[in-house]
Amino acid sequence: MKSLAIGTLKGGVGKTITTFSIAGILAEQGNKVLIIDADPQANITSDFRIDETQKGFVGLAEVLEEEINPAKVVKQGVIEASPSLDIIPSCVLLTGTEMRLVGLAGRELILKNYLKKNKDFFNQYDYIVFDTNPSMGIINQNVFVAVDSIVLVSDINMNSFKGTELFIALWDDIAERLGIDNKIKGFLINNFDNRIKLSKEFLEFCQNNETTKGIIFDNYIVSNVTLKESELNNRPINILDKESSGYNCYKNLI
């Protein structure tokens, strides 16, 4: 089982659609894939048409606070056209979980220990992919400690790039304090537009910047309306339109 987190410290750069697309294509390729939604906004939970307000809803909050049996929290085969793609959903109540975890000893290790404790269940998955919100809070730290790899995402914007720089600086300090590997394995540029000079200049800047030149992917994601339609239609890009440039970009990235 391999695990991957999509992150940055700038909102609106395409973390959720990247998670949705990567997980969908990995499932299409014959893998069993679990998405874990670690964002209290629960956008990818909504992409699965899961209503977090329904009676009896359980999600990542119950994982972190109650160590709920994973079989009771994983939603299986929600997207009919992608039966090997499952999800642990999220909801806004995760913000309260964040506050309650702050005072606990070993708070950064709760999720890692949960996955280890339930390894027989989670080893059925080839990949676990985490969606996160733009923060370095306790829940996200749990995610970044637990995964094998972290991929940072930026669109064509210097504020987005600053979010990447800040993430790397903060995570370097946390990883050193915890005595763990850094785990940042890639930097992905999203919403690239060949028609716009700024896109090319930004790509060149990132390829030569000391912070990102060693981790930037050769593949980038082009600006593509079909990717936005993917979320609106609650279907990963591989199910919505395999002819789109967005599908080809993410397939090449994988």
Secondary structure, DSSP 8 states (H G I E B T S, - for coil): -EEEEEE-SSTTSSHHHHHHHHHHHHHHTT--EEEEE--TT-HHHHHTT--TTSTT---HHHHHHH---HHHH-B-S-STT-TTEEEE---TTHHHHHHHHTTSTTGGGHHHHHHHHTHHHHTT-SEEEEE--SS--HHHHHHHHH-SEEEEEE-S-HHHHHHHHHHHHHHHHHHHHHT----EEEEEE-SB-TT-HHHHHHHHHHHHSTTTTTTB-S---B--HHHHHHHHTTS-HHHH-TTSHHHHHHHHH-
